[in-house]
Amino acid sequence: MTPSSSTAISNRKKPSLRTWLQTLMAMRSRPMELRQTVVTITSYTAITILAFVTVTTLYCFFLALSVFDDVIRVSAPGHLWQKTKDRGVAMVDWVSILDQVRVQLSQLADWQDRKRESWPFDQIDSDRLHDLVTAVTDYLSDYVHANRHDNDHRAQK
């Protein structure tokens, strides 16, 4: 009885990385293939190491940040912590910050529109960014107007 083709394939040993590299090194007739393979392996290794270092660094940073936050919460009295947090949030004028963001976005939309007009060709779907920025700007403008109107009524009472 002969083994089936799938059994023959699964019983075949896969070459190790070391034998594969030795085979590539032995090929003197194809140096470009060797160079390309080494560059590919090196780049994948570098990207993997960079991703690992980035994830590890971010994990350690957020771990340290949460430990610092826990230490502050345990060591500071509760009422002091709450007053500081409430005062900090109340001191920020969110409406004026959103108004500044709205102004910056409208300037970005105008700049992008001027740039697009100077292009010598028509671009497919070129209005998507402009439409998105304009919609966000209009929404922020309505929000700022409504909140300023509410704040003015509260200040008058």
N, C-alpha and C positions, 0 to 999 in steps of 0.2 A: 504494500500500500504506500503510495507516494503522498507526501504532505501537500496540502493545498497551497495555492500561491499566497494566500493571506498569512498562513503559518510560516511560510518561508520568509516572507518579508518581515514579520514580527520577530523571528528568531535571528535575523541578521543584526550584527552589532553595529551600533552607530560609532563613527570615528570620534575620538576625543578631540578636544580643542588643540592639544599638543601635537597629535599626529597630523591634524589638518594644517596647522601652521608649519610643521616640518615639510609637508608636501608642498605648500606654497613656497617655502624658502628654497626648495630644491628646483623649482621651476625657474630656470634662468631665461627661458625664452619669452616669458610674459612678465616683465617687471612692472608694467602699468597696472596689471591686475593685482599684483602683490601690493603696490602702493595704494591703490584704491581700497583694497580690503583692510589694510592697516589704518588708513585714514577713517574708514567707516567704523571700525571697531573702537578706535580712539575717540571719535566724536560721540558714539553711543555711550561709551564709558564716562566721558566728561559730562554729558548731559545727565546721566543717571546720578553721578556723584553730586552735581550741582542741585538737582532736584532733592536728593536726600538731605544735603546740607541745608537747603532752604526750608524744607518741611521741619527738620529738627530744630532749626533756629527759631522758626515761628512758634513751634510747640513750646520750647523752653521760654520764649518771651511771654507768651500768654500764661504759662504756668507761673512764672515769676510775678506777673501782673496780678493774677488772681490771689496768690499768696500775700502780696503786698496789700491788696484790697481787704483780704480777711484780717490781716494784722491790724490795719487801721480801724476796721469795724469793731474788732474786739477791744482794742486799747482805748478808743475814743468813746466817751459817754454817748448814749443813744440820742438824747435830746440835742446835744451839741452837733452831732453828725447830721441830724435831720434839719436843724436850723441852717447849717452851712450849705447843705444841698439845696434847700428851698431858696435861700438867698442867692446862690449862684445861678439857679435856673431863672429866678425872677429878674436878675440883673441883666440877662441877655435879652436884647430887643430883637426877637426873632422876626418880627415884621420888617424891620429895616434891613436885616441880613437877607431876607428873601427878596426885598426890593433891590438890593445891590446885585443879587444873583440874576434877577430878572433883567436888569440893565445890561449886565455882562452878556447874557444870552441873546438879547436883542442886538447888541453890537456884533456878536458872533454871527447871527443870522444875516445881518446887513453885509458884513465882510464876505461871508460865503456866497451871498447873492452877487456881489460885485465881482468876485473871483470867477464865478461860473459864467457871468456875462462875457468875460474876457477870453474864455476858451474858444478856440476856432472850430470846435465840433460840438454836436449835440450829444449829450450823454444820456443813456437810457436810465430811467429812474433817478435822475439827478436832483429831483425836488424832494426826495424822501427826508434827507437831513434837514433841509430848510423847513419843510412842513412840520417835522417833529419839534425843532427848536421853536418855531413860531407857536405851535400848540402849547408847549410848556410855558413859553413866555406869556401867552394870553391867560393861561390858568393862574400863573403866579401873579399877574397883574390884577386879576379878579380877586384872588385871595388877599393880596395886600390892600386893595381898595376896601374890601368888606371888613377886614380886621381893623384898619385905620378908622373906618366909619364907626365900628363898635367901640373902639378905644376912645374916640371923641365923645360919643354919647355917655360913656362911663365917666369920663373926666368932667363933663358938664353937670352930672347929677351929684 
